[in-house]
Amino acid sequence: MKRYGSVIGLRADKLEEYKQLHAAVWPDVLQMIKACHFTNYSIYLRKLPDGKHYLFSYFEYTGNDFAADSAQMAADPTTQRWWDLCGPCQEPLPDRAEGEWWADMEEVFHCD
């Protein structure tokens, strides 16, 4: 099992839309997440004093081939439609790595 954390901006004018989407995630999207061995998936919201909003994502990957499972999820038509709704709400960080939408974060501490 490997833990993943990532961060992305959230457009302030899309805050309520994003929260509503995630209050009722489509069952097929949830099923694909599980089929691709992503577990303990959570997204947290943080508003900073300057008014900017950020989302922090955390999940645990329990499979054997992260690249293949991620590609399977990305190829799923239902997941693509879901991302088409969520994507306009998000603001990727300008310093994210090439090819990233959500910027990966380094784990610096963990306690079981």
BELTAKA-V790391 format. One record per run of one state. SS is the DSSP state (hx for helix, st for strand, lp for the rest). FROM is the first residue (numbers start at 1). TO is the last residue. If there is no record, write none. Layout:
BEGIN
<<SS:FROM:TO> <SS:FROM:TO>>
END
This chain:
BEGIN
<<lp:1:1> <st:2:10> <lp:11:11> <hx:12:23> <lp:24:26> <hx:27:35> <lp:36:37> <st:38:47> <lp:48:52> <st:53:61> <lp:62:65> <hx:66:75> <lp:76:76> <hx:77:87> <lp:88:89> <st:90:91> <lp:92:102> <st:103:104> <lp:105:112>>
END
